Amino acid sequence: MLTRTMIQYLKFVVFVFAFTSCAQSSESDTAEVTADEIPQTPLLEQVKANNYAAKNLEILIDKSDYTLQVYHKDSLLITYPCVFGFDAVSDKMKEGDGATPEGDFGIRSMYPHRSWEYFIWIDYPNAESWNRFRKRKADGTIESSATIGGEVGIHGVPEGADDMIANKTNWTLGCISLTNEHITDLYKSISSSTKIKIVP
């Protein structure tokens, strides 16, 4: 015969097991959600609806999270999944290394592109990029004959290749790549006054 103490103990065990199972299920479900699956209002709609000035928009690109986020002052407006150069981990050191540069950048130019929808050309190399490049040459990190490279930007993908973003295929030579839908939304929402930060 079960005593009152034994019954209370069994109830406690069942409660703990049910709570733990629920917590684990919730954590697993959350981990599987990606930036591309979260319902979001397109950036252009938000900019127009709130009359945001492009100069107050800031882009944060996080290489470890594979995300490009757009902020208005301190408010996050949208998160796009993105991919990088074929060396997706390192800071860009020289031309041809396949790495995406890190640091604070402006926009040099913006224009439609025949191969990947639009091109947002960042101002790499800027003064900070040159300082790092010269220091690396001086300390022997890179060879003295190395060149710094350039023409790094944010752009789309070849037509029909959006799955490269979903699959995190780092296919560029150092640029940041979005789906064509997302690069179009971004391109039409910002201007050359928008600032960009790229972090490891």
TORPA-4810 file (N, C-alpha, C, O; in nm, 3 decimals):
<nodes>
NODE_1_0.085_-0.120_0.000_0.000_0.000_0.000_0.089_0.125_0.000_0.189_0.133_0.071_M
NODE_2_0.049_0.222_-0.081_0.128_0.345_-0.090_0.091_0.437_0.025_-0.027_0.461_0.052_L
NODE_3_0.193_0.488_0.091_0.170_0.584_0.197_0.151_0.722_0.138_0.179_0.743_0.020_T
NODE_4_0.101_0.819_0.219_0.083_0.955_0.174_0.215_1.016_0.129_0.219_1.089_0.031_R
NODE_5_0.321_0.986_0.199_0.453_1.038_0.164_0.498_0.986_0.029_0.553_1.061_-0.052_T
NODE_6_0.475_0.857_0.005_0.515_0.798_-0.123_0.436_0.859_-0.238_0.491_0.884_-0.345_M
NODE_7_0.306_0.882_-0.216_0.222_0.942_-0.320_0.270_1.082_-0.354_0.280_1.120_-0.471_I
NODE_8_0.301_1.159_-0.249_0.351_1.296_-0.271_0.483_1.294_-0.348_0.506_1.377_-0.435_Q
NODE_9_0.568_1.198_-0.315_0.697_1.187_-0.384_0.678_1.153_-0.532_0.745_1.210_-0.618_Y
NODE_10_0.586_1.060_-0.561_0.560_1.023_-0.699_0.503_1.141_-0.779_0.540_1.161_-0.894_L
NODE_11_0.415_1.218_-0.717_0.359_1.337_-0.783_0.472_1.436_-0.816_0.473_1.496_-0.923_K
NODE_12_0.565_1.452_-0.723_0.678_1.544_-0.744_0.765_1.499_-0.861_0.805_1.581_-0.944_F
NODE_13_0.794_1.368_-0.868_0.876_1.313_-0.975_0.809_1.335_-1.111_0.875_1.376_-1.207_V
NODE_14_0.679_1.309_-1.118_0.604_1.328_-1.243_0.606_1.473_-1.285_0.623_1.503_-1.403_V
NODE_15_0.589_1.565_-1.190_0.591_1.709_-1.219_0.727_1.752_-1.274_0.734_1.822_-1.374_F
NODE_16_0.834_1.710_-1.207_0.969_1.748_-1.251_0.996_1.694_-1.391_1.050_1.766_-1.475_V
NODE_17_0.959_1.569_-1.418_0.981_1.509_-1.549_0.904_1.585_-1.658_0.959_1.611_-1.765_F
NODE_18_0.779_1.620_-1.630_0.697_1.692_-1.728_0.755_1.829_-1.756_0.760_1.872_-1.871_A
NODE_19_0.799_1.899_-1.651_0.855_2.033_-1.668_0.984_2.029_-1.748_1.005_2.112_-1.836_F
NODE_20_1.071_1.933_-1.717_1.199_1.920_-1.787_1.178_1.890_-1.934_1.244_1.948_-2.020_T
NODE_21_1.086_1.799_-1.963_1.059_1.762_-2.103_1.009_1.882_-2.181_1.048_1.904_-2.295_S
NODE_22_0.921_1.961_-2.118_0.866_2.080_-2.184_0.975_2.181_-2.211_0.981_2.239_-2.319_C
NODE_23_1.062_2.203_-2.113_1.170_2.300_-2.129_1.266_2.259_-2.240_1.310_2.343_-2.319_A
NODE_24_1.297_2.130_-2.247_1.388_2.084_-2.351_1.325_2.098_-2.489_1.393_2.136_-2.585_Q
NODE_25_1.197_2.068_-2.499_1.128_2.079_-2.628_1.126_2.223_-2.674_1.149_2.251_-2.792_S
NODE_26_1.099_2.315_-2.582_1.093_2.457_-2.618_1.228_2.508_-2.664_1.237_2.581_-2.762_S
NODE_27_1.336_2.468_-2.593_1.471_2.511_-2.629_1.509_2.460_-2.768_1.567_2.533_-2.847_E
NODE_28_1.475_2.335_-2.797_1.508_2.277_-2.926_1.435_2.349_-3.039_1.494_2.377_-3.143_S
NODE_29_1.306_2.378_-3.019_1.228_2.446_-3.121_1.284_2.583_-3.150_1.291_2.624_-3.266_D
NODE_30_1.326_2.655_-3.045_1.381_2.790_-3.063_1.511_2.785_-3.141_1.535_2.871_-3.226_T
NODE_31_1.595_2.688_-3.113_1.727_2.681_-3.176_1.717_2.658_-3.326_1.808_2.695_-3.400_A
NODE_32_1.607_2.599_-3.371_1.595_2.567_-3.512_1.545_2.685_-3.597_1.549_2.678_-3.720_E
NODE_33_1.498_2.792_-3.531_1.446_2.907_-3.605_1.562_2.992_-3.656_1.650_3.029_-3.578_V
NODE_34_1.563_3.022_-3.784_1.668_3.105_-3.842_1.614_3.243_-3.873_1.493_3.265_-3.871_T
NODE_35_1.706_3.336_-3.904_1.666_3.474_-3.934_1.572_3.479_-4.053_1.486_3.566_-4.060_A
NODE_36_1.589_3.388_-4.145_1.507_3.388_-4.266_1.365_3.341_-4.240_1.275_3.365_-4.321_D
NODE_37_1.342_3.271_-4.125_1.211_3.217_-4.096_1.128_3.307_-4.006_1.008_3.283_-3.989_E
NODE_38_1.188_3.410_-3.947_1.116_3.499_-3.858_1.036_3.599_-3.943_1.095_3.670_-4.025_I
NODE_39_0.903_3.605_-3.924_0.824_3.701_-4.002_0.872_3.843_-3.974_0.882_3.884_-3.858_P
NODE_40_0.899_3.918_-4.078_0.949_4.054_-4.063_0.881_4.145_-4.165_0.851_4.104_-4.277_Q
NODE_41_0.858_4.269_-4.125_0.808_4.368_-4.220_0.925_4.413_-4.305_1.031_4.446_-4.251_T
NODE_42_0.910_4.414_-4.438_1.021_4.459_-4.523_1.074_4.595_-4.479_0.999_4.682_-4.436_P
NODE_43_1.205_4.612_-4.490_1.270_4.734_-4.445_1.213_4.857_-4.515_1.188_4.959_-4.451_L
NODE_44_1.192_4.848_-4.646_1.143_4.963_-4.721_1.007_5.009_-4.669_0.982_5.130_-4.660_L
NODE_45_0.921_4.916_-4.633_0.791_4.952_-4.576_0.808_5.027_-4.445_0.738_5.126_-4.421_E
NODE_46_0.900_4.981_-4.360_0.923_5.046_-4.232_0.980_5.187_-4.250_0.939_5.281_-4.182_Q
NODE_47_1.074_5.200_-4.342_1.137_5.330_-4.367_1.033_5.431_-4.416_1.030_5.545_-4.370_V
NODE_48_0.948_5.388_-4.510_0.846_5.478_-4.564_0.739_5.511_-4.460_0.699_5.627_-4.447_K
NODE_49_0.693_5.411_-4.387_0.587_5.431_-4.289_0.628_5.525_-4.177_0.547_5.603_-4.127_A
NODE_50_0.755_5.518_-4.138_0.803_5.600_-4.026_0.886_5.720_-4.069_0.936_5.796_-3.986_N
NODE_51_0.898_5.737_-4.201_0.974_5.850_-4.255_1.117_5.856_-4.197_1.166_5.962_-4.159_N
NODE_52_1.182_5.738_-4.192_1.318_5.733_-4.141_1.415_5.792_-4.243_1.404_5.766_-4.362_Y
NODE_53_1.509_5.871_-4.195_1.614_5.924_-4.282_1.725_5.821_-4.296_1.765_5.758_-4.198_A
NODE_54_1.774_5.804_-4.418_1.878_5.703_-4.443_2.003_5.730_-4.359_2.073_5.636_-4.322_A
NODE_55_2.031_5.856_-4.330_2.151_5.888_-4.251_2.142_5.835_-4.108_2.243_5.823_-4.039_K
NODE_56_2.019_5.804_-4.063_2.001_5.749_-3.928_1.993_5.597_-3.926_1.971_5.537_-3.821_N
NODE_57_2.010_5.535_-4.043_2.011_5.390_-4.050_2.155_5.340_-4.037_2.247_5.401_-4.091_L
NODE_58_2.175_5.230_-3.966_2.307_5.170_-3.951_2.297_5.021_-3.979_2.200_4.955_-3.941_E
NODE_59_2.397_4.968_-4.046_2.402_4.826_-4.080_2.506_4.757_-3.992_2.620_4.803_-3.984_I
NODE_60_2.467_4.649_-3.927_2.559_4.566_-3.849_2.565_4.429_-3.913_2.464_4.359_-3.923_L
NODE_61_2.685_4.390_-3.956_2.706_4.259_-4.018_2.787_4.174_-3.921_2.900_4.208_-3.886_I
NODE_62_2.729_4.063_-3.878_2.792_3.974_-3.781_2.834_3.846_-3.853_2.750_3.765_-3.892_D
NODE_63_2.964_3.828_-3.871_3.015_3.714_-3.947_2.991_3.582_-3.875_2.967_3.480_-3.940_K
NODE_64_2.997_3.582_-3.743_2.978_3.456_-3.670_2.833_3.412_-3.672_2.804_3.292_-3.663_S
NODE_65_2.739_3.508_-3.682_2.596_3.475_-3.683_2.538_3.466_-3.824_2.422_3.428_-3.842_D
NODE_66_2.618_3.502_-3.926_2.569_3.503_-4.064_2.446_3.592_-4.078_2.349_3.555_-4.144_Y
NODE_67_2.452_3.710_-4.017_2.338_3.802_-4.025_2.381_3.943_-4.063_2.492_3.987_-4.031_T
NODE_68_2.292_4.011_-4.132_2.304_4.154_-4.159_2.181_4.218_-4.098_2.068_4.188_-4.138_L
NODE_69_2.201_4.306_-4.002_2.091_4.372_-3.933_2.092_4.521_-3.964_2.198_4.582_-3.979_Q
NODE_70_1.973_4.579_-3.972_1.961_4.722_-3.995_1.892_4.785_-3.874_1.787_4.739_-3.830_V
NODE_71_1.954_4.890_-3.822_1.904_4.962_-3.706_1.866_5.105_-3.744_1.929_5.167_-3.830_Y
NODE_72_1.763_5.156_-3.679_1.735_5.299_-3.681_1.767_5.349_-3.542_1.693_5.324_-3.447_H
NODE_73_1.879_5.421_-3.530_1.932_5.459_-3.400_1.954_5.330_-3.320_2.038_5.249_-3.358_K
NODE_74_1.882_5.310_-3.208_1.905_5.189_-3.129_1.801_5.080_-3.153_1.804_4.976_-3.087_D
NODE_75_1.710_5.101_-3.246_1.602_5.005_-3.268_1.633_4.914_-3.387_1.661_4.961_-3.497_S
NODE_76_1.628_4.783_-3.363_1.648_4.685_-3.470_1.526_4.682_-3.559_1.414_4.662_-3.512_L
NODE_77_1.547_4.701_-3.690_1.436_4.702_-3.785_1.420_4.568_-3.856_1.308_4.521_-3.876_L
NODE_78_1.531_4.507_-3.895_1.522_4.383_-3.973_1.653_4.305_-3.964_1.759_4.363_-3.944_I
NODE_79_1.642_4.174_-3.979_1.759_4.086_-3.983_1.753_4.002_-4.110_1.655_3.930_-4.133_T
NODE_80_1.857_4.011_-4.191_1.868_3.929_-4.311_1.978_3.823_-4.291_2.083_3.855_-4.235_Y
NODE_81_1.956_3.699_-4.334_2.067_3.603_-4.336_2.162_3.640_-4.450_2.118_3.691_-4.553_P
NODE_82_2.290_3.615_-4.432_2.388_3.649_-4.535_2.504_3.551_-4.532_2.517_3.473_-4.438_C
NODE_83_2.588_3.555_-4.635_2.711_3.475_-4.640_2.826_3.565_-4.681_2.808_3.683_-4.710_V
NODE_84_2.947_3.507_-4.682_3.068_3.588_-4.696_3.166_3.530_-4.798_3.129_3.449_-4.883_F
NODE_85_3.291_3.575_-4.787_3.396_3.522_-4.871_3.427_3.378_-4.833_3.384_3.330_-4.728_G
NODE_86_3.503_3.309_-4.919_3.528_3.166_-4.894_3.611_3.143_-4.768_3.611_3.032_-4.715_F
NODE_87_3.683_3.245_-4.718_3.740_3.240_-4.582_3.648_3.326_-4.497_3.668_3.447_-4.485_D
NODE_88_3.548_3.264_-4.438_3.443_3.338_-4.368_3.482_3.378_-4.226_3.408_3.451_-4.160_A
NODE_89_3.597_3.333_-4.178_3.636_3.356_-4.038_3.732_3.474_-4.023_3.715_3.556_-3.934_V
NODE_90_3.832_3.482_-4.109_3.940_3.578_-4.092_3.901_3.720_-4.133_3.811_3.741_-4.215_S
NODE_91_3.972_3.816_-4.075_3.964_3.954_-4.123_4.044_3.961_-4.254_4.144_3.892_-4.269_D
NODE_92_4.000_4.043_-4.346_4.072_4.054_-4.473_4.210_4.114_-4.449_4.223_4.219_-4.386_K
NODE_93_4.314_4.046_-4.499_4.451_4.094_-4.483_4.511_4.143_-4.613_4.593_4.234_-4.613_M
NODE_94_4.470_4.082_-4.725_4.531_4.117_-4.853_4.440_4.074_-4.968_4.343_4.001_-4.947_K
NODE_95_4.471_4.120_-5.085_4.396_4.083_-5.204_4.406_3.933_-5.229_4.515_3.875_-5.222_E
NODE_96_4.293_3.871_-5.260_4.291_3.729_-5.296_4.277_3.632_-5.182_4.275_3.511_-5.205_G
NODE_97_4.268_3.681_-5.055_4.260_3.586_-4.944_4.118_3.534_-4.918_4.099_3.447_-4.834_D
NODE_98_4.019_3.588_-4.991_3.882_3.539_-4.977_3.815_3.574_-4.847_3.711_3.517_-4.813_G
NODE_99_3.873_3.667_-4.771_3.817_3.706_-4.641_3.736_3.835_-4.654_3.763_3.918_-4.740_A
NODE_100_3.637_3.849_-4.567_3.554_3.970_-4.562_3.613_4.064_-4.458_3.638_4.023_-4.345_T
NODE_101_3.637_4.191_-4.495_3.701_4.284_-4.401_3.613_4.315_-4.281_3.490_4.311_-4.289_P
NODE_102_3.677_4.346_-4.169_3.608_4.383_-4.045_3.639_4.527_-4.011_3.746_4.579_-4.044_E
NODE_103_3.544_4.593_-3.943_3.565_4.731_-3.903_3.446_4.818_-3.937_3.337_4.769_-3.966_G
NODE_104_3.468_4.949_-3.931_3.364_5.048_-3.960_3.386_5.104_-4.100_3.496_5.144_-4.136_D
NODE_105_3.278_5.106_-4.178_3.287_5.148_-4.317_3.173_5.241_-4.356_3.067_5.243_-4.293_F
NODE_106_3.197_5.316_-4.462_3.093_5.393_-4.527_3.060_5.326_-4.659_3.108_5.217_-4.689_G
NODE_107_2.977_5.394_-4.739_2.938_5.343_-4.870_2.998_5.432_-4.977_2.977_5.553_-4.977_I
NODE_108_3.074_5.372_-5.068_3.140_5.445_-5.175_3.045_5.470_-5.292_3.045_5.578_-5.351_R
NODE_109_2.964_5.370_-5.325_2.873_5.382_-5.438_2.767_5.274_-5.430_2.785_5.174_-5.360_S
NODE_110_2.655_5.293_-5.500_2.546_5.196_-5.506_2.493_5.192_-5.648_2.468_5.296_-5.708_M
NODE_111_2.476_5.071_-5.703_2.427_5.063_-5.840_2.370_4.924_-5.870_2.406_4.826_-5.805_Y
NODE_112_2.279_4.916_-5.970_2.229_4.784_-6.014_2.345_4.703_-6.072_2.439_4.758_-6.128_P
NODE_113_2.336_4.571_-6.057_2.442_4.484_-6.106_2.383_4.375_-6.194_2.282_4.314_-6.157_H
NODE_114_2.442_4.349_-6.308_2.384_4.254_-6.404_2.393_4.110_-6.358_2.315_4.026_-6.403_R
NODE_115_2.486_4.079_-6.268_2.503_3.940_-6.225_2.435_3.908_-6.093_2.389_3.796_-6.073_S
NODE_116_2.427_4.005_-6.001_2.364_3.978_-5.872_2.283_4.095_-5.820_2.302_4.142_-5.708_W
NODE_117_2.192_4.141_-5.905_2.084_4.234_-5.871_2.133_4.376_-5.840_2.114_4.467_-5.921_E
NODE_118_2.196_4.395_-5.724_2.245_4.528_-5.684_2.382_4.513_-5.618_2.417_4.406_-5.568_Y
NODE_119_2.457_4.623_-5.619_2.588_4.624_-5.554_2.598_4.748_-5.467_2.584_4.861_-5.515_F
NODE_120_2.624_4.727_-5.339_2.648_4.836_-5.243_2.797_4.830_-5.210_2.842_4.745_-5.134_I
NODE_121_2.872_4.922_-5.269_3.018_4.920_-5.262_3.065_4.990_-5.135_3.046_5.110_-5.121_W
NODE_122_3.127_4.916_-5.043_3.176_4.977_-4.919_3.314_5.037_-4.941_3.384_5.001_-5.036_I
NODE_123_3.353_5.128_-4.853_3.479_5.201_-4.874_3.601_5.129_-4.816_3.686_5.190_-4.751_D
NODE_124_3.607_4.997_-4.842_3.730_4.923_-4.814_3.820_4.933_-4.938_3.772_4.912_-5.050_Y
NODE_125_3.949_4.965_-4.922_4.017_4.994_-4.796_4.000_5.141_-4.755_4.013_5.232_-4.837_P
NODE_126_3.971_5.161_-4.627_3.968_5.297_-4.572_4.095_5.318_-4.489_4.186_5.235_-4.492_N
NODE_127_4.101_5.428_-4.416_4.223_5.461_-4.342_4.261_5.351_-4.242_4.378_5.315_-4.230_A
NODE_128_4.161_5.298_-4.171_4.188_5.192_-4.073_4.237_5.064_-4.143_4.326_4.996_-4.092_E
NODE_129_4.179_5.032_-4.258_4.222_4.914_-4.334_4.368_4.928_-4.375_4.446_4.833_-4.364_S
NODE_130_4.406_5.047_-4.422_4.545_5.070_-4.462_4.640_5.059_-4.343_4.749_5.005_-4.356_W
NODE_131_4.598_5.111_-4.228_4.683_5.101_-4.108_4.709_4.955_-4.072_4.823_4.918_-4.041_N
NODE_132_4.606_4.872_-4.074_4.622_4.730_-4.042_4.710_4.660_-4.145_4.796_4.578_-4.111_R
NODE_133_4.688_4.694_-4.271_4.764_4.633_-4.381_4.913_4.664_-4.365_4.996_4.573_-4.376_F
NODE_134_4.947_4.789_-4.341_5.089_4.827_-4.326_5.151_4.762_-4.203_5.267_4.719_-4.208_R
NODE_135_5.075_4.753_-4.093_5.127_4.689_-3.972_5.154_4.540_-3.997_5.256_4.488_-3.953_K
NODE_136_5.065_4.474_-4.067_5.084_4.331_-4.096_5.203_4.307_-4.187_5.273_4.207_-4.174_R
NODE_137_5.225_4.399_-4.279_5.346_4.387_-4.363_5.471_4.406_-4.278_5.568_4.332_-4.292_K
NODE_138_5.466_4.506_-4.191_5.584_4.538_-4.109_5.620_4.425_-4.014_5.738_4.399_-3.991_A
NODE_139_5.519_4.357_-3.958_5.551_4.249_-3.863_5.562_4.111_-3.929_5.581_4.011_-3.860_D
NODE_140_5.550_4.108_-4.063_5.569_3.983_-4.135_5.449_3.891_-4.141_5.459_3.777_-4.187_G
NODE_141_5.333_3.941_-4.096_5.211_3.859_-4.103_5.174_3.829_-4.248_5.129_3.719_-4.280_T
NODE_142_5.194_3.927_-4.334_5.173_3.906_-4.478_5.302_3.945_-4.551_5.383_4.022_-4.499_I
NODE_143_5.320_3.891_-4.670_5.443_3.915_-4.745_5.451_4.060_-4.793_5.348_4.126_-4.811_E
NODE_144_5.572_4.108_-4.814_5.593_4.248_-4.853_5.536_4.279_-4.991_5.510_4.396_-5.021_S
NODE_145_5.517_4.179_-5.075_5.465_4.200_-5.210_5.312_4.202_-5.215_5.254_4.225_-5.322_S
NODE_146_5.245_4.177_-5.102_5.099_4.170_-5.099_5.036_4.303_-5.135_5.092_4.409_-5.107_A
NODE_147_4.919_4.297_-5.198_4.839_4.416_-5.225_4.712_4.409_-5.141_4.669_4.301_-5.101_T
NODE_148_4.652_4.525_-5.115_4.543_4.531_-5.018_4.408_4.487_-5.073_4.322_4.443_-4.996_I
NODE_149_4.388_4.497_-5.203_4.260_4.457_-5.261_4.156_4.567_-5.251_4.184_4.676_-5.201_G
NODE_150_4.036_4.538_-5.298_3.928_4.636_-5.296_3.803_4.581_-5.360_3.788_4.460_-5.376_G
NODE_151_3.713_4.672_-5.397_3.585_4.636_-5.461_3.507_4.535_-5.378_3.455_4.436_-5.430_E
NODE_152_3.501_4.560_-5.248_3.422_4.476_-5.157_3.287_4.543_-5.138_3.279_4.664_-5.119_V
NODE_153_3.181_4.464_-5.142_3.049_4.522_-5.125_2.946_4.422_-5.075_2.978_4.309_-5.040_G
NODE_154_2.822_4.468_-5.073_2.707_4.385_-5.038_2.628_4.366_-5.166_2.596_4.463_-5.234_I
NODE_155_2.594_4.242_-5.200_2.523_4.218_-5.325_2.437_4.093_-5.314_2.437_4.024_-5.212_H
NODE_156_2.363_4.063_-5.421_2.277_3.946_-5.425_2.349_3.822_-5.472_2.470_3.808_-5.453_G
NODE_157_2.274_3.733_-5.534_2.330_3.607_-5.585_2.292_3.593_-5.733_2.202_3.663_-5.780_V
NODE_158_2.358_3.505_-5.806_2.312_3.477_-5.942_2.167_3.430_-5.940_2.124_3.367_-5.843_P
NODE_159_2.094_3.458_-6.044_1.951_3.424_-6.049_1.930_3.275_-6.019_1.996_3.189_-6.077_E
NODE_160_1.837_3.249_-5.929_1.803_3.111_-5.894_1.894_3.049_-5.790_1.884_2.929_-5.763_G
NODE_161_1.984_3.128_-5.731_2.082_3.071_-5.637_2.061_3.117_-5.493_2.155_3.119_-5.414_A
NODE_162_1.937_3.154_-5.458_1.909_3.198_-5.321_1.941_3.091_-5.217_1.966_3.123_-5.101_D
NODE_163_1.940_2.963_-5.258_1.968_2.857_-5.161_2.109_2.864_-5.105_2.136_2.804_-5.001_D
NODE_164_2.200_2.934_-5.172_2.335_2.950_-5.118_2.333_3.027_-4.986_2.418_3.007_-4.900_M
NODE_165_2.236_3.116_-4.972_2.224_3.190_-4.847_2.166_3.100_-4.738_2.219_3.095_-4.627_I
NODE_166_2.060_3.029_-4.770_1.997_2.938_-4.672_2.094_2.830_-4.626_2.091_2.787_-4.511_A
NODE_167_2.181_2.785_-4.718_2.277_2.678_-4.686_2.409_2.729_-4.630_2.501_2.650_-4.603_N
NODE_168_2.420_2.860_-4.612_2.543_2.924_-4.561_2.664_2.886_-4.645_2.769_2.848_-4.593_K
NODE_169_2.648_2.897_-4.776_2.758_2.870_-4.869_2.838_2.998_-4.890_2.791_3.091_-4.956_T
NODE_170_2.957_3.003_-4.835_3.042_3.122_-4.848_3.112_3.118_-4.984_3.214_3.053_-5.001_N
NODE_171_3.053_3.189_-5.079_3.093_3.173_-5.219_3.164_3.294_-5.279_3.217_3.284_-5.390_W
NODE_172_3.166_3.407_-5.211_3.222_3.528_-5.271_3.374_3.534_-5.252_3.433_3.447_-5.188_T
NODE_173_3.435_3.638_-5.307_3.579_3.662_-5.290_3.608_3.751_-5.170_3.723_3.789_-5.146_L
NODE_174_3.503_3.784_-5.094_3.519_3.870_-4.977_3.399_3.960_-4.953_3.391_4.029_-4.851_G
NODE_175_3.306_3.960_-5.048_3.186_4.041_-5.035_3.085_3.976_-4.941_3.101_3.861_-4.900_C
NODE_176_2.981_4.052_-4.906_2.868_4.003_-4.828_2.754_3.979_-4.926_2.721_4.067_-5.005_I
NODE_177_2.692_3.861_-4.921_2.588_3.826_-5.016_2.456_3.797_-4.946_2.452_3.725_-4.847_S
NODE_178_2.347_3.855_-5.000_2.211_3.833_-4.953_2.130_3.766_-5.065_2.177_3.757_-5.179_L
NODE_179_2.009_3.721_-5.034_1.919_3.678_-5.141_1.885_3.801_-5.225_1.900_3.914_-5.180_T
NODE_180_1.839_3.778_-5.346_1.806_3.892_-5.433_1.687_3.972_-5.380_1.682_4.094_-5.399_N
NODE_181_1.594_3.905_-5.315_1.482_3.977_-5.254_1.532_4.071_-5.144_1.487_4.185_-5.134_E
NODE_182_1.624_4.022_-5.063_1.673_4.101_-4.951_1.766_4.214_-4.995_1.760_4.323_-4.940_H
NODE_183_1.852_4.189_-5.094_1.940_4.297_-5.140_1.856_4.408_-5.204_1.891_4.526_-5.194_I
NODE_184_1.747_4.372_-5.269_1.659_4.472_-5.329_1.594_4.558_-5.220_1.588_4.680_-5.232_T
NODE_185_1.545_4.493_-5.115_1.483_4.564_-5.003_1.584_4.657_-4.937_1.553_4.773_-4.907_D
NODE_186_1.705_4.607_-4.913_1.809_4.687_-4.849_1.850_4.804_-4.938_1.856_4.919_-4.892_L
NODE_187_1.877_4.776_-5.063_1.924_4.877_-5.158_1.827_4.994_-5.168_1.869_5.110_-5.174_Y
NODE_188_1.698_4.965_-5.172_1.597_5.069_-5.190_1.565_5.144_-5.061_1.490_5.242_-5.062_K
NODE_189_1.623_5.099_-4.949_1.593_5.159_-4.819_1.702_5.249_-4.765_1.677_5.332_-4.678_S
NODE_190_1.825_5.232_-4.815_1.939_5.306_-4.760_1.993_5.407_-4.861_1.941_5.419_-4.972_I
NODE_191_2.097_5.477_-4.821_2.166_5.568_-4.914_2.315_5.561_-4.885_2.360_5.487_-4.798_S
NODE_192_2.391_5.638_-4.958_2.537_5.638_-4.940_2.578_5.697_-4.805_2.696_5.690_-4.769_S
NODE_193_2.485_5.753_-4.731_2.515_5.808_-4.597_2.500_5.704_-4.487_2.537_5.729_-4.372_S
NODE_194_2.446_5.586_-4.521_2.428_5.479_-4.422_2.563_5.421_-4.381_2.648_5.395_-4.466_T
NODE_195_2.583_5.402_-4.252_2.709_5.348_-4.200_2.702_5.198_-4.182_2.595_5.142_-4.157_K
NODE_196_2.818_5.131_-4.195_2.826_4.986_-4.188_2.934_4.943_-4.089_3.045_4.996_-4.091_I
NODE_197_2.900_4.849_-4.002_2.999_4.789_-3.911_3.001_4.638_-3.938_2.896_4.574_-3.944_K
NODE_198_3.119_4.583_-3.955_3.136_4.438_-3.977_3.217_4.382_-3.860_3.330_4.426_-3.835_I
NODE_199_3.159_4.286_-3.789_3.226_4.229_-3.671_3.253_4.081_-3.693_3.184_4.017_-3.772_V
NODE_200_3.355_4.026_-3.623_3.390_3.884_-3.639_3.274_3.791_-3.602_3.288_3.669_-3.610_P
</nodes>
